[in-house]
Amino acid sequence: MAQSYSYIREQCVQGVIRASMPNPLPLDRIRAIFDASFFSINSTVAEAFAADENRRELLRGSDTLTFVSGDATLPTNTLKKFTEDATLSIANATYSYRRYPQWLMGSSPQLGLWTTIGETIKAKSKIPVTAFSGSATFTSIKSPDVPAAEGDDFDAPDDYISDFIPAMIQYILSQSMQEAAATA
């Protein structure tokens, strides 16, 4: 179930205040740490969440990619650790595309091939082997999209949000302790 960014932030603020009593941290500082660390905590929680095979499918999502000369950019929220679970689909293709980690070694008369190299997805069509150009659907295990604005929803499974909030609270508390130690 989706929750708004501001709602999740306020849940974390209240959790940090409760945990830091009797000397609560300043609200502005808590919110600043929350905003600055949302992307990285989201990625960390997503990796831990996806490591549980029973919950991994809850993070599966699709992106439309545009390939030019066989290359497309890997979506930033794709969990690279789980690309073996990803699929590439080409509309109107008469054959399927298979992930092929040993990219340079293979070609198949029945399949198109794809792999990831760094931040790039490479795809080639079946024999005669040619670099694929056009649109494709890339379905992968990915972290939930980071909301673009404060009022936007953070569209993530309920179980994910219940993992995210305590992880963020713990992170904010650890950051504030490190800052306090550095100034002492």
N, C-alpha and C positions, 0 to 999 in steps of 0.2 A: 504494500500500500504506500502510496506516495505521501510524503510529508513536506511541508514547505521548508526551505532553507532556514528562514528566520525561526520557525518553530524548533527545528533541530538545534540551531545555535542557542536558543534560550534554554532548551533542556540541558545542554552542555554547560552553559553559564551557571544555571542553578546547581548542577552537580558539582562544579568546581567550587562554588561558594560554600556549599555544605561541607565539602571535603577539606576546605582550607580554613574553617572556623577554628578558633575564635578570631583569627586575623585574615578575613577574606581578601582575596586579590581584587584590585580595582577592575570594575566592569569593562572599562575601555581597553585595558590590557588583555583581559580574557577574550573579548570579542576580536581584538587584533590578532592574537595568536590563532584563534579559531579560523578566521578568514584566511590568514596566510598559510595555514597548514591543511586546509580542507582537502586539496588535491592529493597530497602525499599520504594523509591518513586514509583517504578513500582507497587509494591503490594498495596500501598495506592491508587494510581490512578485506578488500576484495580477494587478494591472494590467499589469505588465511581462510576465508569463506569458501573459495573455490577448491581449496585443498581437501575439503570434505566432499567425497564423491556423491553423497546423498543430497548435497545442497548446490553443487556446481551448476547443474542445469538451470537453476534459478537466475544465473547471471548470463545465460546465453542470449545474445542479441545479434541483429543483422545491420550491416551498413552497405550502402550502395557505393561502389568504388568505380573510378574511371581509370582504365589502363591505357597507357600510351607506350607503344613499342615494348610491350611486355611488362611494364612496371606500374605499380600503384603504391601510394603511401599507406603503410599500415596504420589503421586508426589508433589514435593516442591512448584510448582506454582499453585496447586489446591486451589481455594478460598473456604476455609472450610465453610464459611457462606452460600455458595450456593450448598452444597453437596446434598440437596434435589432435585436438578435438574440433578444430575449425573446418569449415567447408567453403568451397568456392563454387558458385553456380552461375552459369551463363544462360540468359534467356535464349530460347530457340536453338540451343546447341543440340546436336544429334548424338553427343557423347558426353560423358561426365568428366569432371576435373578431379584429379586425385593429388593429395599432398605428396610431394616427393622430395624428402630431405636431401638426397644425393643428386641434386639438381643437374650437375654437369655430366653425370654418368648415364642418365636415362632418357629414353624416349619410348613411347608405346604407340602402336598403331590404333589401339582402341580408346586411349585416354588422353585428355589434356593434362598437363602437369602444372603444379604450382608449388612454391616454397616461400619462406621468408628469409631474407638476408638483411640483417640489421633492421632498419625501419622501412624496408621495402618488401612488397609482395611481388614476386616474379611469376608470370604465367606464360605458358606456351601451348599452342594448339597441337593436336595430334599430327602424325606424319602426313604430309611433309611438315616438319617442325617449323613453326613460325611464331614470332612473338605476338601475343594476343593484344589487340587494341579494342577498346569498347567498354561498355558497362558490365559490371558483375556484382553479384550479391555475395558478400563475405560474412559468414555467420561464425561467431566465435564467442568464447568466454571472455567477458569484459567487465570492467568496473562500471558501476552506474555512472551516468553522465553527471558532471558537476553542474549545478544550476548556474545559469548565466546572470541572474539577478536575485536579489534578496527575497523577493516574493515568489520566485519560481519554485516548483516542486522538485524535490530530490526523489526521483522515481526509482525506488529500490524495494526489494522484498522486506516484509516486516522483520523477519529474522536477521536480515542484514542490518537494518537500522538499529535493532537492539544490540548488535555487536559493535556498530559504529560509535554510538554515543559513549559507552564506557571507554572505548579505545581513545576517543578524542579527549575525554575528561582526563584520563591518565596522562596523555601527551601534554596537555596544557599544564597540569600540575608539575610534571617533570621539567618542562621548559621554565616555569617560574622558579623552581628550586635551583636550577642551573644558573639562572640570572641572579638569584639572591646570593648564591655561593660566589659568583664572579665579582659581586660588588662588596662582599664582606672583607 
